Amino acid sequence: IITDIRKVTRKDFILGLRVSAERFGMEVPDIVEMTRIILAEEPIDFLDISAWDVRKKAEGQDGLLIDYFLKLPRNGVKVGLAGKIKNVQDVEHCIAHGADF
């Protein structure tokens, strides 16, 4: 789908993808692997991770949910976060963990 969108849009068309980091019947490792493949193979400009809460631990996993995504190789793709970002401290937390926006 992403490749087909790129075929019919101009070079300066910004294309992003939003990924829900948990829920909807998928396990965290499966979502992380899908995201890894997208970052490696698809021509997107940014990835938006919907984390529900940027300070939340991953269900059934060790560590923060956002870290599973922010540690992936990005191949130049900018990564943003969403999820209970309410103040400057939350923004600083996201940037400290590797978010671009």
C-alpha positions in Angstrom: 0.0 0.0 0.0 2.7 2.4 1.0 4.7 1.8 -2.2 1.5 2.3 -4.3 0.8 5.6 -2.5 4.4 6.7 -3.3 3.9 5.9 -7.0 1.0 8.4 -7.4 2.2 11.2 -5.2 4.8 13.9 -5.7 8.4 13.5 -4.3 7.7 16.2 -1.7 4.5 14.4 -0.4 5.1 13.6 3.3 3.9 10.1 4.1 3.6 8.8 7.6 2.3 5.7 9.4 0.6 5.5 12.8 1.1 2.3 14.8 -0.8 1.3 17.9 1.9 -0.1 20.2 -0.4 -2.5 22.0 -3.9 -3.9 22.0 -6.2 -4.7 19.1 -5.4 -8.4 19.5 -1.7 -8.2 18.7 1.2 -9.0 21.1 4.0 -6.4 21.6 6.7 -8.6 20.0 4.5 -9.0 16.9 3.9 -5.3 16.6 7.6 -4.5 17.1 8.5 -6.9 14.4 6.0 -5.5 12.0 7.3 -2.0 12.7 10.9 -3.2 12.2 10.0 -4.5 8.8 8.2 -1.3 7.9 11.1 0.9 8.9 13.5 -1.3 6.9 11.5 -1.8 3.7 8.8 0.9 3.3 9.4 4.5 2.0 7.8 6.5 4.8 8.9 9.8 6.2 7.7 9.4 9.7 6.3 6.8 12.1 3.9 7.8 14.9 3.7 5.4 17.8 0.5 5.5 19.7 1.7 4.3 23.1 -1.4 5.1 25.2 1.1 6.3 27.9 4.7 7.1 27.1 5.7 6.0 30.7 3.9 2.6 30.5 5.7 -0.7 30.8 5.0 -3.1 27.9 2.3 -5.7 28.7 4.0 -9.1 29.4 7.5 -7.6 28.7 10.3 -6.0 30.6 10.9 -2.3 30.2 9.0 0.7 28.8 6.8 0.1 25.8 8.2 3.0 23.9 11.8 1.6 24.1 10.9 -1.4 22.1 10.1 0.9 19.2 12.6 3.6 19.7 15.6 1.2 19.7 14.7 -0.1 16.2 16.9 0.9 13.3 15.1 3.8 11.6 16.8 4.2 8.2 16.2 7.9 8.3 12.6 7.7 9.3 11.6 10.2 12.0 9.7 8.7 15.0 7.1 10.5 17.1 5.1 9.4 20.2 1.6 9.9 21.5 0.3 8.9 24.8 -0.4 11.1 27.9 2.2 13.7 27.0 0.9 16.6 29.1 3.9 18.7 30.1 7.5 19.6 29.4 8.8 16.8 31.6 6.8 14.3 29.4 8.3 15.7 26.2 11.8 15.6 27.7 11.2 12.0 28.7 10.3 11.1 25.1 13.3 12.9 23.7 15.6 11.3 26.2 14.4 7.9 25.1 15.0 8.7 21.4 11.9 10.2 20.0 12.3 12.8 17.2 8.9 14.5 18.0 
